[in-house]
Amino acid sequence: MLLALFLIDLAAGLYVFLPLVGRRNAGVKFYRLILIVSGALMLGAAIGHYEPAQLSIVVLTVMVYLFLRYPKRLIFRIPAALLGAAYIAIAIKTWHTATGASWFWSALGALSSIALLGSVNLAMLLGHWYLVVRGMSIDPLKILTHATLASAILRLAVVGAALLMPGVWTSMAIRQGIFFWMRVGWGLVGPLALYPMVWGTVKIRSTMAATGILYVDVVAVVIGEVLGGWLSALAHLPV
């Protein structure tokens, strides 16, 4: 169930942050790549913990993929909007089921996890795309770099609020020990510490260097969110 939770959050994040890139900047092939990756992640989640809604989202992803050639028509815009809403809805539901948290905390946990996983991983993939599309505007990577910072701050705020609940700090910081501190160090402090380096390379349009740092950022965030999902299931709060 926790594996499905991670895969759903990652799939949702990649898709939800895709509009920040812009189809005119990266091209339709990049959009197709992200749709394929998101659909594959959702299929993986279905294998780990099956729910009928997951296959419905995969079908809707295929529809959006097929309708990409009509970006200004309702035949594309309606399924695209529904897919974004469906990803967010299933992420919140999965958080509620996997962690036992209330719907309020599940929504905060899901949205903050989607934001962090989506922004960092999409920025890394976009960094690679500059090797494919020469001369592409640096603006989308700048926007995503700022999005990683905002998402890291949001995730930190949600976890901090959860730790203020009675008994949670003692349970996590002392009883879980190294696992909690690894979650904090890799998943929360790591993205904040790496942001100045990523932004510094993006400003000078050194996309290869930025992508290398974003690799480290992805590893840190993935470790943090995997541990965070497990700890959240223990605390019944998004930590």
Phi, psi and omega per residue, in radians:
M1 nan -0.699 3.138
L2 -1.211 -0.562 3.052
L3 -1.135 -0.770 3.098
A4 -1.061 -0.682 3.120
L5 -1.045 -0.821 -3.139
F6 -1.100 -0.802 -3.098
L7 -1.132 -0.684 3.130
I8 -1.166 -0.765 3.122
D9 -1.070 -0.719 3.140
L10 -1.172 -0.781 3.120
A11 -1.063 -0.781 -3.138
A12 -1.123 -0.728 -3.117
G13 -1.117 -0.749 3.126
L14 -1.056 -0.738 -3.091
Y15 -1.299 -0.768 -3.063
V16 -1.121 -0.601 -3.112
F17 -1.538 -0.072 -3.112
L18 -1.017 -0.670 3.120
P19 -1.041 -0.389 3.112
L20 -1.182 -0.403 3.121
V21 -1.350 -0.823 -3.137
G22 1.528 2.175 -3.111
R23 -1.115 -0.600 -3.128
R24 -1.179 -0.504 -3.119
N25 -1.379 -0.941 -3.034
A26 -1.591 -0.369 -3.130
G27 1.604 2.861 -3.068
V28 -1.180 -0.485 -3.106
K29 -1.158 -0.609 3.102
F30 -1.181 -0.701 3.085
Y31 -1.074 -0.745 3.119
R32 -1.097 -0.707 3.115
L33 -1.028 -0.818 -3.108
I34 -1.169 -0.663 3.096
L35 -1.126 -0.702 3.104
I36 -1.121 -0.779 -3.139
V37 -1.117 -0.793 -3.138
S38 -1.101 -0.747 3.105
G39 -1.098 -0.716 3.119
A40 -1.136 -0.696 3.100
L41 -1.104 -0.693 3.119
M42 -1.170 -0.650 3.057
L43 -1.104 -0.706 3.079
G44 -1.079 -0.684 3.097
A45 -1.130 -0.661 3.117
A46 -1.133 -0.631 3.094
I47 -1.177 -0.700 -3.139
G48 -1.236 -0.731 3.138
H49 -2.684 1.764 -2.994
Y50 -1.361 2.339 2.941
E51 -2.427 2.458 -3.104
P52 -0.948 -0.591 -3.105
A53 -1.095 -0.480 -3.118
Q54 -1.137 -0.765 3.117
L55 -1.184 -0.565 3.072
S56 -1.101 -0.670 3.122
I57 -1.207 -0.659 3.084
V58 -1.074 -0.762 3.114
V59 -1.090 -0.739 3.132
L60 -1.156 -0.613 3.071
T61 -1.087 -0.729 3.099
V62 -1.092 -0.699 3.119
M63 -1.100 -0.804 3.125
V64 -1.075 -0.695 3.099
Y65 -1.026 -0.789 -3.097
L66 -1.230 -0.519 -3.081
F67 -1.622 0.130 -3.131
L68 -1.051 -0.425 -3.127
R69 -1.264 -0.160 3.140
Y70 -2.092 1.079 -2.992
P71 -1.116 -0.422 -3.076
K72 -1.758 0.078 -3.097
R73 -1.819 2.683 -3.136
L74 -1.105 -0.434 -3.140
I75 -1.098 -0.401 3.041
F76 -1.714 -0.770 -3.002
R77 -1.136 -0.685 -3.124
I78 -1.155 -0.917 3.084
P79 -1.056 -0.612 -3.137
A80 -1.127 -0.755 3.110
A81 -1.182 -0.727 3.110
L82 -1.095 -0.661 -3.141
L83 -1.137 -0.739 3.095
G84 -1.069 -0.774 3.109
A85 -1.123 -0.679 -3.128
A86 -1.157 -0.711 3.105
Y87 -1.058 -0.792 -3.124
I88 -1.157 -0.731 -3.116
A89 -1.112 -0.783 -3.109
I90 -1.241 -0.517 3.084
A91 -1.145 -0.768 3.120
I92 -1.125 -0.751 3.139
K93 -1.110 -0.718 -3.136
T94 -1.175 -0.671 3.062
W95 -1.052 -0.754 -3.138
H96 -1.103 -0.747 -3.115
T97 -1.256 -0.748 -3.038
A98 -1.308 -0.622 -3.043
T99 -1.810 -0.307 -3.093
G100 1.285 0.223 3.119
A101 -1.323 2.837 3.077
S102 -1.157 2.908 -3.137
W103 -1.109 -0.601 3.118
F104 -1.093 -0.910 -3.133
W105 -1.192 -0.579 3.102
S106 -1.119 -0.709 3.112
A107 -1.113 -0.774 3.119
L108 -1.122 -0.763 3.134
G109 -1.107 -0.785 -3.115
A110 -1.133 -0.846 -3.078
L111 -1.126 -0.723 -3.137
S112 -1.238 -0.638 3.102
S113 -1.210 -0.748 3.079
I114 -1.008 -0.784 -3.100
A115 -1.089 -0.818 -3.074
L116 -1.223 -0.859 3.132
L117 -1.096 -0.756 -3.091
G118 -1.166 -0.828 -3.074
S119 -1.156 -0.765 -3.089
V120 -1.215 -0.821 -3.115
N121 -1.191 -0.677 3.129
L122 -1.184 -0.653 3.089
A123 -1.092 -0.712 3.115
M124 -1.126 -0.774 3.119
L125 -1.132 -0.676 3.122
L126 -1.150 -0.629 3.086
G127 -1.004 -0.694 3.070
H128 -1.164 -0.566 -3.048
W129 -1.166 -0.385 3.106
Y130 -1.163 -0.339 3.052
L131 -1.363 -0.371 -3.129
V132 -1.571 -0.792 -3.106
V133 -1.879 1.658 -3.131
R134 -1.203 2.446 3.088
G135 1.406 0.150 3.131
M136 -1.167 2.515 -3.141
S137 -1.003 2.457 3.139
I138 -1.403 -0.182 -3.061
D139 -0.996 -0.765 3.138
P140 -1.039 -0.684 3.124
L141 -1.212 -0.604 3.060
K142 -1.087 -0.791 -3.135
I143 -1.086 -0.785 -3.141
L144 -1.163 -0.592 3.098
T145 -1.102 -0.773 3.065
H146 -1.124 -0.611 3.128
A147 -1.133 -0.609 3.100
T148 -1.120 -0.667 3.108
L149 -1.155 -0.842 3.137
A150 -1.061 -0.694 -3.131
S151 -1.183 -0.689 3.119
A152 -1.124 -0.701 3.112
I153 -1.151 -0.734 3.108
L154 -1.070 -0.802 -3.137
R155 -1.092 -0.731 3.118
L156 -1.098 -0.700 3.140
A157 -1.141 -0.729 3.137
V158 -1.140 -0.805 3.126
V159 -1.112 -0.728 3.117
G160 -1.067 -0.720 3.112
A161 -1.128 -0.693 3.130
A162 -1.141 -0.649 -3.129
L163 -1.203 -0.331 3.108
L164 -1.365 -0.203 3.106
M165 -1.174 2.575 -3.063
P166 -0.940 2.213 3.037
G167 1.425 -0.178 -3.050
V168 -1.272 -0.777 -3.124
W169 -1.023 -0.813 3.137
T170 -1.098 -0.758 -3.126
S171 -1.093 -0.722 -3.080
M172 -1.441 -0.950 -2.998
A173 -1.207 -0.547 -3.066
I174 -1.788 -0.934 -3.062
R175 -1.223 -0.701 -3.130
Q176 -1.519 -0.308 2.994
G177 0.878 -2.046 -2.997
I178 -1.047 -0.571 -3.119
F179 -1.169 -0.695 3.115
F180 -1.178 -0.765 -3.088
W181 -1.247 -0.521 2.998
M182 -1.153 -0.687 3.107
R183 -1.074 -0.747 -3.136
V184 -1.191 -0.827 -3.069
G185 -1.147 -0.854 -3.115
W186 -1.336 -0.900 -2.949
G187 -1.473 -0.387 -3.085
L188 -1.993 -0.865 -3.141
V189 -1.322 -0.664 -3.085
G190 -0.938 -0.953 -3.141
P191 -1.060 -0.616 3.126
L192 -1.200 -0.682 -3.132
A193 -1.235 -0.559 -3.091
L194 -1.449 -0.334 -3.079
Y195 -0.971 -0.825 -3.126
P196 -1.035 -0.622 3.133
M197 -1.213 -0.743 3.112
V198 -1.098 -0.826 -3.104
W199 -1.118 -0.654 3.128
G200 -1.083 -0.675 3.129
T201 -1.346 -0.591 3.126
V202 -1.172 -0.676 -3.124
K203 -1.031 -0.619 -3.126
I204 -1.673 0.213 3.101
R205 1.052 0.571 3.053
S206 -1.590 1.361 -3.013
T207 -1.176 -0.557 3.127
M208 -1.162 -0.748 3.107
A209 -1.154 -0.710 3.123
A210 -1.092 -0.712 3.141
T211 -1.129 -0.680 3.101
G212 -1.071 -0.750 3.114
I213 -1.198 -0.647 3.121
L214 -1.144 -0.497 3.014
Y215 -0.985 -0.861 3.127
V216 -1.082 -0.710 3.112
D217 -1.050 -0.753 3.126
V218 -1.079 -0.792 3.132
V219 -1.045 -0.790 -3.130
A220 -1.081 -0.793 -3.103
V221 -1.181 -0.724 3.140
V222 -1.097 -0.813 3.097
I223 -1.038 -0.801 -3.115
G224 -1.093 -0.741 -3.092
E225 -1.304 -0.565 3.062
V226 -1.131 -0.828 3.084
L227 -1.148 -0.648 3.133
G228 -1.100 -0.686 3.092
G229 -1.101 -0.740 3.131
W230 -1.146 -0.792 3.133
L231 -1.160 -0.593 3.121
S232 -1.149 -0.631 3.093
A233 -1.161 -0.531 3.107
L234 -1.331 -0.707 -3.063
A235 -1.560 -0.267 -3.034
H236 1.038 0.548 3.093
L237 -2.562 2.698 -3.114
P238 -1.337 1.483 3.100
V239 -1.948 nan nan
